[in-house]
């Protein structure tokens, strides 16, 4: 819900972000712009239709680079053992062409980088004493290490995209 935290993890590595509006509440809106190193701008905006903080959200999503396309996205947070959280998202587009336009815009790269940054950011919330427990837990589970390295599992569906991210 904190725009400054959102700014730290959202988007591709090396991009800067300006947030014009970010109100993560039911009926709230968001608008932000990513700036790449060549000076290009990428605008995003939408409305949060339902927000149950730390549980569930439904939002619209518009990317200025693919005009006239609005997706509807759901995001669910699930508590897992050992203080971990599973973040599952699903996006639905009005057509296969709209979905493919978003994917071809570099969306997957931006999402992977963003969720990799989110995983790293989640580790910062633990104090020094908790870090060794996290390292031991991750190192003991080969699949968790693979998930950590891969960052995001993306499934392309007929009209949508689903992803699942595991946070420490």
C-alpha positions in Angstrom: 0.0 0.0 0.0 3.1 2.3 0.3 3.8 4.0 -3.0 7.5 4.3 -2.0 7.8 0.6 -1.5 5.9 -0.1 -4.8 8.4 2.2 -6.6 11.4 0.1 -5.3 10.3 -3.1 -6.9 7.9 -2.4 -9.8 9.3 -2.5 -13.3 12.5 -3.4 -15.2 15.9 -3.2 -13.6 17.6 0.2 -14.2 14.4 2.1 -14.9 13.4 5.1 -12.9 9.7 5.6 -11.8 7.6 8.7 -11.2 4.4 8.0 -9.3 1.7 10.6 -10.1 -1.0 8.8 -8.1 -1.2 5.6 -6.0 -4.1 4.9 -3.8 -4.2 1.2 -3.0 -7.8 1.2 -1.6 -11.1 0.1 -3.0 -12.0 2.7 -5.6 -8.5 4.2 -5.6 -6.4 4.9 -8.7 -2.9 4.7 -9.8 -0.7 6.3 -12.5 3.0 6.0 -12.9 5.7 6.4 -15.5 8.8 4.3 -16.0 11.8 6.1 -17.6 14.5 4.0 -19.3 18.2 5.0 -19.7 17.6 6.4 -23.2 14.9 8.8 -22.0 11.9 6.8 -23.2 8.7 7.0 -21.0 6.2 4.2 -20.4 3.0 5.2 -18.7 0.7 2.9 -16.7 -2.6 3.6 -15.0 -5.7 1.9 -13.6 -8.3 1.7 -10.9 -8.3 -0.6 -7.8 -11.8 -2.0 -7.8 -11.5 -4.2 -4.7 -8.7 -4.1 -2.1 -8.5 -6.3 0.9 -5.0 -5.4 2.1 -2.6 -8.4 2.5 -5.3 -10.7 1.1 -6.8 -9.8 -2.4 -7.1 -7.0 -5.0 -8.8 -6.5 -8.3 -7.6 -3.8 -10.6 -7.7 -2.5 -14.2 -4.4 -2.1 -16.0 -3.7 0.2 -18.9 -0.3 0.6 -20.7 0.1 3.7 -22.8 2.2 1.8 -25.3 -0.8 -0.4 -26.2 -3.6 2.1 -26.6 -7.3 1.1 -26.1 -6.5 -2.1 -24.2 -7.6 -2.5 -20.6 -6.9 -5.7 -18.7 -8.6 -6.8 -15.5 -6.2 -8.3 -13.0 -6.6 -10.1 -9.7 -3.9 -10.5 -7.1 -4.1 -12.9 -4.2 -1.8 -13.2 -1.2 -1.6 -16.6 0.6 0.3 -17.2 3.8 2.7 -20.1 3.7 4.7 -21.9 6.5 7.9 -20.2 7.8 6.6 -16.7 7.2 6.6 -17.0 3.4 3.8 -15.6 1.2 2.6 -16.8 -2.2 1.5 -14.0 -4.5 -0.7 -15.2 -7.4 -1.9 -12.9 -10.2 -4.1 -13.3 -13.2 -4.7 -10.9 -16.0 -7.6 -11.1 -18.5 -7.4 -9.2 -21.8 -10.3 -8.4 -24.2 -8.7 -10.4 -27.0 -5.8 -12.7 -27.9 -4.4 -9.8 -30.0 -4.5 -7.4 -27.1 -2.8 -10.0 -24.8 -0.1 -10.6 -27.5 0.4 -6.9 -27.9 1.1 -6.5 -24.2 3.5 -9.5 -24.2 5.4 -8.3 -27.3 5.8 -4.9 -25.6 8.4 -6.3 -23.2 5.9 -7.0 -20.4 7.4 -10.3 -19.4 10.9 -8.8 -19.0 9.5 -6.0 -16.8 7.5 -8.4 -14.7 10.4 -10.8 -14.2 12.7 -8.0 -13.1 10.0 -6.4 -10.9 9.3 -9.7 -9.1 13.0 -10.4 -8.7 13.4 -7.0 -7.0 10.3 -7.7 -4.8 11.9 -10.9 -3.6 15.1 -9.1 -2.7 13.2 -6.3 -1.1 11.2 -8.8 1.1 14.5 -10.0 2.6 15.3 -6.5 3.8 12.4 -6.6 6.2 14.1 -9.2 8.4 16.7 -8.2 10.9 20.2 -9.6 11.0 19.2 -12.5 13.3 16.5 -13.7 10.9 18.8 -13.6 7.8 20.6 -16.8 8.8 17.3 -18.7 9.3 16.2 -17.5 5.8 19.4 -18.6 4.2 19.3 -22.0 5.8 15.6 -22.5 4.8 16.3 -21.5 1.2 19.5 -23.5 0.9 17.8 -26.6 2.2 15.2 -26.6 -0.4 16.5 -27.0 -4.0 13.1 -26.1 -5.5 12.9 -22.9 -3.4 16.3 -21.9 -4.8 15.1 -22.6 -8.3 12.0 -20.5 -7.7 14.1 -17.7 -6.1 16.5 -17.6 -9.2 13.7 -17.9 -11.7 11.6 -15.3 -9.9 8.3 -15.7 -11.7 6.4 -18.6 -13.2 4.3 -17.3 -16.1 1.6 -19.2 -17.8 0.1 -17.8 -21.0 -3.6 -18.6 -21.2 -6.1 -18.1 -24.0 -6.9 -14.5 -23.1 -4.9 -14.0 -20.0 -1.6 -14.3 -18.1 -1.2 -15.9 -14.7 1.8 -15.8 -12.4 2.8 -17.1 -9.1 5.6 -15.6 -7.0 6.9 -16.9 -3.7 8.3 -14.4 -1.2 10.4 -15.2 1.8 
